[in-house]
Amino acid sequence: MSHSHSLIAYIVALGAGTLNLGEAVRIGIAAVLIASYGYYVWESMRCERDLCKDAKCRYFHCHPMMPHRYRVIPQMTAAVNGVVTGVSVWVREVMRLSESLGVSALLISLRFTPIATELPEEFNR
């Protein structure tokens, strides 16, 4: 997936989140976005397979053979479930905080979401 495709996916997701669309339309958009992410993962892994043997491996393990699907699929499932669960908790708590403070949830989200997304990256340095 090129940068332009990523930008298009981001714009679609942003539009789906901000526009008042019907439930069926939002579910359809979600399915398309999930499928495009699956395609992105597939392309990333396919491109790694084509790397020369001396290149540093980026995903899963450094073995010339690709990892078995019985390892990859549970890892991806756990990762997606973790993200969905974390986002659900985050949104619920932002809404609760906004109600208790009497402040817009958008204002709280705009203030704290960048911190929450960058904090794990700081620990990985």
ABEGO torsion letter per residue (X at the ends): XBAAAAAAAAAAAAAAAABBBBAAAAAAAAAAAAAAAAAAAAAAAAAAAABBAABBBABGBBBABBBBAAAAAAAAAAAAAAAAAAAAAAAAAAAAAAAAAGBBAAAAAAAAAAAAAAAAAAAAX
